[in-house]
């Protein structure tokens, strides 16, 4: 029998869905960037997709470790077309904002019920989200700073991918 409440299990399973969707969204973004000649951005999103799978798996393993049942849902097809390179990164920021809010919601629910084990587990994810949000905000600032020099922006984004 799990030590986790049903509501926490449900919230974590919903996060497994979000992380799985995020991986597919980032893979689709990488393909869009590749098709449009943005190699640096393709590399950036190609690096992000497996990170989201890793996050999904960490959430699932947490449930397994505490004798709860994770779900592994099917994912709807993500958006495959964007109006611009900037729009791709704005969509990524919007996605990461939603993920951050959801993880904060799990944290809040866990804290309210005294589930400090889950709070401790979630701290790593909150740190990751802060880093992701900061990085995406910085990338979006480059579009203002460098204007129409998309080649320079794409090169800088590629540098982030390593």
Secondary structure as GFF3:
##gff-version 3
##sequence-region A 1 162
A	DSSP	alpha_helix	6	35	.	.	.	ID=ss1
A	DSSP	alpha_helix	39	65	.	.	.	ID=ss2
A	DSSP	alpha_helix	85	112	.	.	.	ID=ss3
A	DSSP	alpha_helix	116	146	.	.	.	ID=ss4
A	DSSP	alpha_helix	150	161	.	.	.	ID=ss5
###
